[in-house]
Amino acid sequence: MPSKSTPGRRRLRAVPQIELRSQIVHGYRRVYRIAGQGPPLLLIHGIGDSSTTWLPVMSALARKHLVIAPDLLGHGESDKPRADYSVAAYANGMRDLLGSLGIDQVSLVGHSLGGGVAMQFAYQFPDKTERLALVSTGGVGRGVNPVLRAVSMPGADLALAALRIPGVRWPASALVKTLAVLDTGLGRDAPDLLRLVDALPDATARSAFIRTLRAVVDWRGQVVTMLDRCYLARGMPTLLVWGSHDRILPVGHAYRAHTAMPGSRLEVFRGVGHFPFHAEPERFVSVLEDFLATTKPASWSQEQWRELVRSGRPVADPRQLVADLAPPPYRELKAASERSAT
């Protein structure tokens, strides 16, 4: 006999099962995780990472959406060929993967490099993009952690290979754990930093990682920017999520992007590093679901897009974007955002 539910107790929904699948696209194996049903939501991970990074939030999001989390080419369990690892190539890869799954339009969530890929996707395929959620995204400022600048330089592959040697791996691990104990910015992301090192087990994986990094970073910082095209975000629902103590991509980038993207929303997680969806997964899901539920999908026609490009006013020098702002409004914007995060 079926048991009666306890009065006043809300019935919990079943947790959607996450499936690991693969698809051959242009001769290469693309691995992805998929769960749920409803409006499609594409989760794009950062450099050196994989779809596993989204596991803390994927099941919760899949209760209302069809969630697809791919391993980018050169990452995770996807193939790692000698290929084009530029942001534009990744955006093309996302379009082709979605096409193979029969998905015509999607809301995108991108973390770090994945945020840059999401913005590039929206730029190349505005008719396929419904919304953008950018988490600690690259592509909106030159600044980046000095470690990534160093890894972009010649000889970095040897240094990464050395981290796989047991005698070297232990002190590197000890250093990262010490940073965590000292409550430094990088220390907040210590488990994730160690996880990314462990995700490069062989020369093929390390080569793909370095090729990807060098496509977006050099010794001076980030070389790819979307600030000169951010005016195109007009009419595109955009959410920005950042950790206030991000030492990979500083939180100042969040305010810069928020100013450059008309109508965007900004959520700053206080005391959090580069992975806000790991540090506070429930809050992240709540913020993202509210954004998805309270915004209408962007709707573009070719003529609208042409007119926006013709009439838009791009920033001639993206580095001047923040400098041109009057200091008081900029400070007030930052202070208001930090108050709302408390």
N, C-alpha and C positions, 0 to 999 in steps of 0.2 A: 504494500500500500504506500503511495507516495506520501512523504512527510509534509506536514503543513509548515509554511514559512512562519517564522516568529513575528508576531505583530510589531509594527514599527521598525522592523529591520529591513533595510534596503537590500534587494537582491543584487548580488554582484554579477556583472557580465563576464562571460567566459573570456579568458585571455586568448587573443588570436595567436595561432601557431605561426612561427616564423620559418619559412622554407628557404633552403639554400639551393639555388638553381644556377644554371649556366646557359649561355647563348653564344653561338659562333657568329661573329659580326666581322665581315671583311677578312675572314680566315683566322681571326684570333678569338680565343675563348674569353668571354666576359662573364665573370661570376657576380651574382647579385643575390641579395636577400629580399624576400617579399612576404607581406602579411596583410591581412585585413581586406576590406572592401569599402568602396565609396569613392569620393573624389580623390584622384591620384596625387601623391605627395612624394617627391624625389629627394632623397637625402644624399648629399655629396660630401664625402670625408675630405680631410686635409692631407697634406704631403706626408708620405711615409706611413700613412694610416690605412685603414680598410673599413669595410662596412661594419665590422664588429664594434667600432667606436660608438655606433648608434644603438646598440643593444639595450643600454639602460633606459631608453625612451621609446624604442620602436614599438613594443607591444601596446603601450598606452596610446600612442598615436594611431595604431592600427585599429583601435576600437571604432574610429569614425572615418578612417581613410584607407585607401589602398596605398600602402607604403612600400616604396622600392628603394633599396639601399645598395648601390653597386660598388664593387671593388674597381676603382679606376684602372685603366690599362697600366701595367707596370707596378701595380700594388696588390696586396692581399693574395688571393688565389687566382686572379686574372693573369693572362699571359703577360710576359715581360719581354717583348721583342725589342730590337734596335729600331726605334720608331720615333715619330714626332710626338713629343710630350709637352707641347705648348698648350696654353690655356684654350686657344681657339680649337685645337685638335681634340681636347677633352670635351669641349662643348659639342663638337660634331659627333663625338662618340656617344654622348648622352642622347642626342637627337636620334641616332641610329638605333640605340638600344631601346628607347621608348617606341620607335617605329616598329621594331620587331615584336614588341609586346602589344601593339595595336593601340597605343596611347597617343592621342593627338594633342592634348593640352594638359599642363601640369603646374602645380605650385612647387617651387624649389626651395630647399633648405640647404645652405652650403656653409661648411665650417672651414675657416682659414683659407687654404688654397681652393677648397671646394666653394667658398663664397665667390672667389674670383671666377671660377668656372660657371657658377650660377649667373653672375652678372654678364659674362660673355655669352652665355646661352640666351639670356633675355635680349641682349644686343643683336645677336645673329638671328634669333627666332622669336621676335616679339609676339607673333600670332600664336605661338605655342606656349607662351608663358602667362600664367594667371596671377601669380604673386611671387614675391621674393622675400625670403627670410635669411639674413646674412649674419652668421655667428662668428665673431672675432675674425672678420674677413680680411683677406689680403686684397691688394689692388686699390687701396684708397689712401696710400701714403708711402713715402720712401722708407721710413724707419722700420727696422726689423732687428731681432736679436743678433748680436755680433757672432754668436755661434753659427747661425745659418749663413751669415756672410762668409765666415771662414770655410764652411763646408762647401761653398760654391767655388772655391779657388782650386787651382791645380794641386794634385796630391791628396785631396780629401778622401779619395777612395781607399788609399792606404791607411789613413787614420781610422776610417770606419771599419775596415777589415781588422785592424788591431783590436778594436773593441770586442771582437768575437773570441779573442785569445783569452782563456780562463784567467791567466795571471794579470791581465789588464782589465778585464770585465769587472773583477771584484772591486778594485779601488775606484773605478768610475761609478759603480753602483753605490759605494760608500759615500762618495762626494755628493751625489744627488740626494741621498738620504740625509746627509748632514744639512744640505740646503733646506730640506723640508723641516728638520728639527729647529733650525734657526728662523723659520717662518719667513724666508725670503720669497720674492716674487716667483722665481723659477721653482722654488721648493713646493709651492702649491700644486705644481703640475708634475711632481717627481714620479709618481706611478706611471703617468702617461709617457713621460720622456723615456723611462726605462723600457716601457712597452714598445715604443717606436724603434729603439735600438735593437730590441730582440726581433723586430719584424723584418730585419735585413739579414737573413741567415746566410746568404751566399753572394757571390760576385754579380750574378745576374740581377738580383734584387737591388744591390747597392748601386749598380750602374743605372738602373731605371730611376732610382731615387735621385741620384746626382743629375741625370739628364733633366728630370722634372724641375729640380731646384734651380738649375742654371737657366732654365727658361724664364724664371720669374725673379731671381735674385742674383746680384753680383757683389763684389766687395764693397760697393757703395750703398747697397740696400736693394729695395724692390725696384725692378726695372719695368714692370707692367703697372699701368694705372688706368682706372676707369673714370677718374675725376673729370677728364675732358669730355666724357660722354654722359655724366650723371644727370644732365638736364633732360636726357631721354627717359629718365625714371618718372617724369611727370605723367600721372595717370596710371602708373604701375604701383599697386599696393606693396610697400616695402617695410619690413621689420628689421631693425638692427639690435642684436644682442651682444653684450660684451661683459667681460669681467674687469672690475676696477683695478685689479692687480695683475693684469696680463703683461708678462714680460717678453712675450714672443712678438706680439703686435700691440703696441701701446694703446691704451684706451682713448688717447687723444685722436686716434684715427676714427673712433666712433662718432665723436662730435663733428669732425670734419665731414664725414660721410653724411651724417644727419643734416648738416647745413646744405650740402650739395645736392641732396635728393629731396625734391619738393614733396611734402606730405608724408615723409617717412616717420615711423615710430622708433623710439629708442628706449631700450631697457638695459640699464647697467646693474649688474649683480655685484653688490659690495663684497669686498674681501675675497673675490674669486679670480682665478687665473685664466688661462687660455681655453679651458674646457668647461664652460658654464653648464653644459648639459650633463656633465659628469658630476660636478660639484653639487648642483641643485637640480636633479632631474625632474622632480615634481613641479617645481616652479617653472622650469623651462617648458614642460608640456603645457602647463596652464597658460603661460604667456603666448605660446605658439598657437594653441587651440583658440584662444580668444581672438588673436589676430586673424586666423583663418575664418572664424565664424562671423566676425564683424566687418569684414571687407568684401567687396564684390570683385570677382575676377576681372582683370584687365581685358579690354576688348579692343583689338587693333585691326585697322584695315591698311592696306598698302598705301592708300592715299593719305590717311592720317599720319602714317609713319614718315612719308615723304615731306608732308607739310611741317611736321615737328622738326625734322632735320633742317629744312630750309629756314624756319623761323627761330630755331633754338639759338641760345647764346652760350656756346661752350666757353670754358675758362681757357684763355690763351696759354697761361702757364699755371698748371694745377697747384704748384707750390705757393702761388699767391692767393689761393682760395681762402685760407684762414688768415693770412696776413692782411687781406683787404677788409676783413670784418672789423667793425669797431670793437675794441676790447670789452666794453661793458656788456653788450648783448651776448658776446661769446661766453664770458664768465658766468652770466646769469643763466644761460642755457645749460652749462655744465653743472652749476649749483642746483638748478631745478631738477635735472635728471638724477643727480645723486640723492636729493631729498626724496624723490619718488621711489628710489630703490631701497630706502630704509624701512 
